[in-house]
Each structure stands twice: as structure tokens, then as C-alpha cells.
């Protein structure tokens, strides 16, 4: 996704460099993705705890 986003903003296509707000945007996206990747083990563990403690509906 990021590679494609950047490829559409190459200087040859746009005729200009990235604007500061565009660079900030892609940097924020990358940081959010990195944070989610780092949180993955904790998120998985939390999901397993919740899944183990669900209330079963009566049939």
C-alpha cells in the first residue's frame, strides 16, 4: 500500500516534490502500522483471553 501510494507521487508523475503534509501523512501511516505490528503479541493474547471468557447463549 505504501509503496503504491509513493509510486503515484513520484516527481516524474507529479512534476514536483512531495509536499511536507504529504510526507507527514505517509510517515504517520508507517508509524501506525509499525505500532500495530509491535502490539500484535499483546493483541493476540488479549483476544485469546476474551475468547476464553465468552458467555454461551442457550439454545
N, C-alpha and C positions, 0 to 999 in steps of 0.2 A: 504494500500500500504506500509506504513512504517513498520507496524507490520510484514508483509510478508518479506520485504527486510531484516529486522533484523533477522527474524527466519532462513533465509538461511545463516546467518553469525554467528550462534551460535558456541561457542567454540567446542562443541561436533561434529559439522559437519565440521568445517574448520580445527580443530586441532590447532587453535591459537586464540589469542585475536584479536579484531578489530584493524586495523592499524589506526594511527592518521588521515590519509587522508580520510579513510572510515568514521570515527566518525565525522570529519568536514563536509563531504558531507551530511550525514544524518541530521546533525544539521542545515546546510544551507537549506535543503529541508523543514524541520519543520518550520524554521523561515519564509520562503517564504509563506508557507501555512497559518501560523498564520497572516502574514501581509495581505494576501488576505481576510481572514475571518474578520479581523478588518476593512478593507476597504469596505466590502460588502455594508453597507448602502449608502456610498458615491458613489460607482459604480452603484448601483441600481438607485439612484437619477439622476446621470448623464445620464444613459441610458434612463430614462423617459423623461428628458429634450430634448435629441436628438430625441427621437421617436416622441415627440410632435411637433417638428420643421422640419419635413421632407418635401421635395418638392414632390408633387404628379405629376406623369407623365400623360400626356394627353393620352386619349385612342383613 
